[in-house]
Amino acid sequence: MIKSMTGFGRGEANDGKRNITVEIKTVNHRYSDITVKMPRRYSFVEDKVKKTIKENIKRGKVDVSIMVENITESDINISLNKMVAAQYIENLNELKNDFSVEGDIDLKLLAGLPEIMRQVPDVEDEEEMTRCILAPVSEAAANLEKMRAVEGEKLAADLLMRADLIKDLVYQIEEKSEDVPKQYAQKLKDRIQELLEGSVEIPEDRIMVEAAIFADKCNITEELTRLKSHMDQMKSIINGSTGADGKKLDFLVQEMNREANTIGSKANDIEVTNLMLQVKAEIEKIREQVQNIE
């Protein structure tokens, strides 16, 4: 199945102590690039989060946002540092005596001084927390995959339609190109007669030799055959896709462009040239769409 590299997925979980929300957003990228934003105290889960996402996402820029909201008081402990408080009291008394400063050292003053009282996160059970976080991560990844699959179906339908359109144009070019040498021979004969004003009889075999040389130079049969083959290959990849075929399709589009440019350079007929311009326009649209495929 063809998948888009663009999508969004969300997952939520509640373990009775905290609400966990996970959001995953993906955009186009040549390689796999996963960035996880989460509270530092849960950083021990990051590698497993990335591993979970990589099981389904092979290519793309992935931004993962993990938000944890504590809903119980047991998650935070208040720590009293008596040693720091004792040093504050000693230094304040010394300051009072040395500079004859009036005033008392009271509880309100001490409580507001840095490092005397601190909020300390409760010790985490890493295994339990890992399970709690990975559950919404998996849910978000599954929802993301659904969106990417839906977008992929639309991309596949568009690419298959354009492949058929290009093949139709190629068949038209084949028909037109068959008549090009004959038309060239007649034009050459008419031009020579016009220049010589009919005073000299033109050898028919000489005209045919020139036409044959011209036909060989502008022969595009091989290129047209390869271009049709590329269309069939693209359809085969799309219809038989097992995922992560974007790089294959990207390479195939490069080959399409190569054949199209060669045909365009050999074309010596305005109708063939116009048809090739349509082919190149469709190939460019295919290239743009392929950039969105995983």
C-alpha positions as CSV (number, residue, x, y, z in Angstrom):
1,M,0.0,0.0,0.0
2,I,1.3,3.4,-1.0
3,K,1.5,5.8,2.0
4,S,1.8,9.5,2.2
5,M,4.6,11.0,4.3
6,T,2.3,13.7,5.5
7,G,0.0,13.0,8.4
8,F,-1.1,13.6,12.0
9,G,-2.0,11.2,14.9
10,R,-3.1,11.7,18.5
11,G,-3.2,9.3,21.4
12,E,-4.3,9.7,25.0
13,A,-4.0,7.6,28.2
14,N,-4.8,8.0,32.0
15,D,-3.3,5.8,34.6
16,G,-5.0,7.3,37.6
17,K,-2.1,9.5,38.5
18,R,-1.5,11.5,35.3
19,N,-3.0,12.3,31.9
20,I,-0.7,11.5,29.0
21,T,-1.3,13.1,25.5
22,V,0.9,12.1,22.5
23,E,0.8,13.9,19.1
24,I,2.7,12.8,16.1
25,K,3.1,15.0,13.0
26,T,5.0,13.9,9.9
27,V,6.1,15.8,6.8
28,N,8.3,15.0,3.7
29,H,11.9,14.1,4.2
30,R,14.5,12.2,2.2
31,Y,15.4,10.0,5.2
32,S,13.9,9.0,8.6
33,D,14.3,11.8,11.1
34,I,12.4,11.5,14.5
35,T,12.4,14.3,17.1
36,V,10.8,13.7,20.5
37,K,9.7,16.5,22.8
38,M,8.8,15.4,26.3
39,P,9.5,16.3,30.0
40,R,13.1,15.6,30.9
41,R,12.2,13.4,33.9
42,Y,10.8,10.9,31.4
43,S,13.7,10.9,29.0
44,F,14.5,7.3,29.8
45,V,11.5,6.4,27.5
46,E,12.7,8.3,24.5
47,D,14.6,5.4,22.7
48,K,11.6,3.1,23.1
49,V,9.3,5.8,21.7
50,K,11.4,6.1,18.6
51,K,11.6,2.3,18.2
52,T,7.8,2.1,18.4
53,I,7.4,4.8,15.7
54,K,10.0,3.2,13.5
55,E,8.0,0.0,13.3
56,N,5.6,1.7,11.0
57,I,7.3,4.9,9.7
58,K,10.2,4.2,7.4
59,R,10.8,7.6,6.0
60,G,9.9,11.2,6.8
61,K,10.4,14.0,9.3
62,V,8.6,13.0,12.4
63,D,7.8,15.4,15.3
64,V,6.6,13.7,18.5
65,S,5.1,15.7,21.3
66,I,4.5,14.0,24.7
67,M,2.6,15.9,27.4
68,V,2.2,14.6,30.9
69,E,-0.3,16.3,33.3
70,N,-0.1,15.1,36.9
71,I,-3.5,14.8,38.6
72,T,-2.5,13.6,42.1
73,E,-0.4,15.2,44.8
74,S,1.6,12.0,45.3
75,D,3.7,12.8,42.3
76,I,5.6,15.7,44.1
77,N,7.4,15.7,47.4
78,I,8.5,18.8,49.3
79,S,12.1,18.6,50.5
80,L,13.5,20.6,53.5
81,N,17.2,21.2,53.4
82,K,18.1,21.9,57.1
83,M,21.8,22.3,56.4
84,V,21.2,25.1,54.0
85,A,18.8,26.7,56.5
86,A,21.4,26.6,59.2
87,Q,24.0,28.3,57.0
88,Y,21.5,31.0,56.1
89,I,20.8,31.6,59.8
90,E,24.5,31.7,60.8
91,N,25.3,34.1,57.9
92,L,22.4,36.4,58.7
93,N,23.3,36.6,62.3
94,E,26.9,37.4,61.4
95,L,25.6,40.1,59.0
96,K,23.4,41.5,61.8
97,N,26.3,41.7,64.3
98,D,28.9,43.0,62.0
99,F,26.8,45.8,60.6
100,S,24.5,46.5,63.6
101,V,21.4,45.7,61.5
102,E,18.1,45.5,63.4
103,G,15.5,42.9,62.7
104,D,14.6,39.3,63.5
105,I,15.2,36.1,61.4
106,D,11.7,34.6,61.1
107,L,10.1,31.7,59.3
108,K,8.7,33.8,56.5
109,L,12.2,35.1,55.6
110,L,13.7,31.6,55.7
111,A,11.0,30.0,53.7
112,G,11.6,32.4,50.8
113,L,15.3,31.8,50.6
114,P,16.6,29.6,47.7
115,E,17.2,25.9,48.2
116,I,15.7,25.6,51.7
117,M,12.5,24.1,50.4
118,R,12.2,22.4,47.0
119,Q,9.8,20.4,45.0
120,V,11.2,17.0,44.2
121,P,9.5,14.7,41.8
122,D,8.5,11.4,43.3
123,V,10.8,8.5,42.3
124,E,9.4,6.9,39.1
125,D,8.8,3.3,38.4
126,E,10.5,3.3,35.0
127,E,8.9,0.1,33.7
128,E,5.4,1.3,34.7
129,M,6.0,4.8,33.3
130,T,7.3,3.3,30.1
131,R,4.2,1.2,29.6
132,C,2.0,4.3,30.4
133,I,3.7,6.4,27.8
134,L,4.1,3.8,25.0
135,A,0.3,3.0,25.1
136,P,-0.7,6.5,23.8
137,V,2.4,6.5,21.5
138,S,1.1,3.4,19.8
139,E,-2.4,4.8,19.6
140,A,-1.1,8.0,18.0
141,A,1.1,6.1,15.5
142,A,-1.9,3.9,14.5
143,N,-4.1,7.0,13.9
144,L,-1.2,8.6,12.0
145,E,-1.0,5.5,9.8
146,K,-4.7,5.6,9.0
147,M,-4.4,9.2,7.8
148,R,-1.2,8.4,5.8
149,A,-2.9,5.4,4.2
150,V,-5.9,7.4,3.1
151,E,-3.7,10.1,1.6
152,G,-1.6,7.3,0.0
153,E,-4.7,6.0,-1.8
154,K,-5.4,9.4,-3.3
155,L,-1.8,9.7,-4.4
156,A,-1.9,6.2,-6.0
157,A,-5.1,6.9,-7.9
158,D,-3.6,10.2,-9.3
159,L,-0.3,8.5,-10.3
160,L,-2.1,5.6,-12.0
161,M,-4.3,8.0,-13.9
162,R,-1.3,10.0,-15.1
163,A,0.6,6.8,-16.1
164,D,-2.4,5.9,-18.4
165,L,-2.5,9.4,-19.8
166,I,1.2,9.3,-20.7
167,K,0.9,5.9,-22.4
168,D,-2.0,7.3,-24.5
169,L,0.3,10.3,-25.5
170,V,3.1,7.8,-26.3
171,Y,0.8,5.9,-28.6
172,Q,-0.1,9.1,-30.4
173,I,3.6,10.0,-30.7
174,E,4.3,6.5,-32.2
175,E,1.7,7.1,-34.9
176,K,2.9,10.6,-35.7
177,S,6.6,9.5,-35.8
178,E,6.0,6.8,-38.4
179,D,5.0,9.5,-41.0
180,V,7.8,11.9,-40.2
181,P,10.4,10.4,-42.6
182,K,7.9,10.3,-45.5
183,Q,6.9,13.9,-44.8
184,Y,10.6,14.8,-44.7
185,A,11.3,13.1,-48.0
186,Q,8.4,14.9,-49.7
187,K,9.4,18.3,-48.2
188,L,13.0,17.7,-49.3
189,K,11.9,16.9,-52.9
190,D,9.6,19.8,-53.1
191,R,12.2,22.2,-51.8
192,I,14.9,21.0,-54.3
193,Q,12.4,21.3,-57.2
194,E,11.5,24.8,-56.0
195,L,15.2,25.9,-55.9
196,L,16.0,24.3,-59.3
197,E,12.7,25.4,-60.8
198,G,12.2,21.9,-62.3
199,S,15.2,22.3,-64.7
200,V,16.8,19.1,-63.4
201,E,15.2,15.7,-62.7
202,I,15.8,14.7,-59.1
203,P,16.9,11.0,-58.6
204,E,14.3,9.3,-56.4
205,D,16.9,7.0,-54.9
206,R,18.9,9.9,-53.7
207,I,15.9,11.4,-52.0
208,M,15.2,8.0,-50.3
209,V,18.8,7.8,-49.0
210,E,18.5,11.3,-47.5
211,A,15.2,10.3,-45.9
212,A,16.7,7.1,-44.5
213,I,19.5,9.0,-42.9
214,F,17.1,11.5,-41.4
215,A,14.8,8.7,-40.2
216,D,17.8,7.0,-38.4
217,K,18.7,10.3,-36.7
218,C,15.2,11.0,-35.4
219,N,14.3,7.4,-34.6
220,I,12.7,7.4,-31.1
221,T,11.3,3.8,-31.1
222,E,13.6,2.6,-28.3
223,E,12.9,5.6,-26.1
224,L,9.2,5.3,-26.5
225,T,9.3,1.6,-25.7
226,R,11.3,2.3,-22.5
227,L,9.0,5.1,-21.5
228,K,6.0,2.8,-21.8
229,S,7.9,0.2,-19.8
230,H,8.5,2.8,-17.1
231,M,4.8,3.5,-16.9
232,D,4.1,-0.2,-16.5
233,Q,6.8,-0.4,-13.8
234,M,5.3,2.5,-11.9
235,K,1.8,0.9,-12.0
236,S,3.3,-2.4,-10.8
237,I,5.1,-0.8,-7.9
238,I,1.9,1.0,-6.8
239,N,-0.4,-1.9,-7.2
240,G,1.9,-4.3,-5.5
241,S,3.4,-1.9,-2.9
242,T,4.2,-3.3,0.6
243,G,5.2,0.2,1.8
244,A,8.2,2.5,1.6
245,D,8.4,2.6,-2.2
246,G,8.9,6.3,-2.5
247,K,12.7,6.0,-3.3
248,K,11.9,3.4,-6.0
249,L,9.4,5.7,-7.6
250,D,11.7,8.7,-7.3
251,F,14.4,6.8,-9.3
252,L,11.9,5.7,-11.9
253,V,10.8,9.3,-12.4
254,Q,14.4,10.2,-13.1
255,E,14.5,7.6,-15.9
256,M,11.2,8.9,-17.3
257,N,12.7,12.3,-17.5
258,R,15.8,11.0,-19.2
259,E,13.8,9.3,-22.0
260,A,11.5,12.2,-22.4
261,N,14.4,14.6,-22.9
262,T,16.0,12.3,-25.4
263,I,12.7,12.0,-27.4
264,G,12.3,15.8,-27.3
265,S,15.8,16.4,-28.6
266,K,15.3,14.0,-31.5
267,A,11.8,15.1,-32.5
268,N,11.8,16.9,-35.8
269,D,8.0,17.4,-36.0
270,I,6.0,20.1,-34.4
271,E,3.1,17.7,-33.5
272,V,5.5,15.2,-31.9
273,T,7.1,18.1,-30.0
274,N,3.8,19.4,-28.7
275,L,2.8,15.9,-27.6
276,M,6.2,15.5,-25.8
277,L,5.6,18.8,-24.0
278,Q,2.4,17.3,-22.6
279,V,4.3,14.1,-21.6
280,K,7.0,16.1,-19.8
281,A,4.3,18.2,-18.0
282,E,2.7,15.0,-16.7
283,I,6.0,13.5,-15.6
284,E,6.7,16.7,-13.6
285,K,3.3,16.3,-11.9
286,I,4.2,12.7,-11.1
287,R,7.6,13.8,-9.7
288,E,5.9,16.3,-7.4
289,Q,3.5,13.6,-6.1
290,V,6.2,11.0,-5.6
291,Q,8.0,13.5,-3.2
292,N,5.0,12.9,-0.9
293,I,5.3,9.1,-0.8
294,E,7.1,7.2,1.9
